Amino acid sequence: MRNDDSRSIDPAGAAGHPYPIRRSHEQDAAPQRAEPLRAAAIDVGSNAIRFLAAELDGSGGLATLAYDRAAVRLGHDVFETGRIGSELLEAAVAALVQFRERMDALGITRYRAVATSAVRESANGPELIERARTAAGIVLETIGGFEEAELVLRAVRAHVPIASAPWLLVDIGGGSVEITLADAERILDTASHPAGAVRLLEQFGHGDAADLRRAIEARVAALPLPGVAGQAVAGFVATGGNSDALADLREPQAASRGVSRLSLGWLRETIERLAAASLEERMSWGLRADRADVILPAAIIYEGLCTRARCDELWIPRVGVREGVILDVAKHRKVEGASNGLNQG
């Protein structure tokens, strides 16, 4: 994609983030109208690459335009070899090109693309970032665990009634788990641990389900709970694709339709079912092939941390990093309006 393309995206650093899509001179000269902002978010995770496009109005309302996912498990190579393999690298670039084409077709004017643990840990992560820029015209940023937790919390607050008492948020990705203590105002404490579902499956998934379960339970028992050791919290929020899949197993008719609340007892029963089932059986329940293997490690992590936090249910809002990124774009849109149209990050 050429840099002088009237729909190409400004290079990194030109306008901060979220990045605006450049317009032609004719568009610049046209009278400015107060139109809804069309924005997109891309989350390059360790288990998949996720895309969300939405229309944002001036009052903060959001209407989803497109929602997609590319099953590119970057963590499979990174957590074994420290590098993204050539096949997965090409698959990731192809997915980004496809999502860029979707942005163009939808008339997206502002976006943000972020990458988490697999890319930031891989020795050739910079190669993927460069290919994203040259092949797809996308500025891809790596973000750390704290910002990942902030983005997830921003999305969660839009759906879960977090008040003055602290809640525990557990976001399980492919490579890391972010454990965050937060109230209605701020993050009180957060930590990122290299204990994501794909990473633990790669480390401990070479034996039977019983061995995998014992190893993950021991790993979870060693994870520190930020600021709440031995204390109860007001609630427990589970985020990440595996939490959504668990909610869909419990409430298949409510999939992607709001917040689910799962009892800890039901989760324990489901862990027993998952541990006893083959991948084929799990897929017959409606799980995708790239979800059927990692859902058990994730469920064990959720169960262990929820038990230690002395909660008896999990709130699952079906949001994650990409929804937080969209809200981040909306926040910057408000800054832009307050500064007479200047693109500020």
Secondary structure, 3 states (H helix, E strand, C coil): CCCCCCCCECCCCCCCCCEEECCCHHHHHCCCCCCCEEEEEEEECCCCEEEEEEEECCCCCEEEEEEEEECCCCHHHHHHHCCCCHHHHHHHHHHHHHHHHHHHHHCCCEEEEEECHHHHHCCCHHHHHHHHHHHHCCCEEECCHHHHHHHHHHHHHCCCCCCCCCEEEEEECCCCEEEEEECCCCEEEEEEECCCHHHHHHHHCCCCHHHHHHHHHHHHHCCCCCCCCCCCCCCEEEECHHHHHHHHHHCHHHCCCCCEEEEHHHHHHHHHHHHHCCHHHHHHCCCCHHHHCCHHHHHHHHHHHHHHCCCCEEEECCCCHHHHHHHHHHHHHHHHHHCCCCCCC
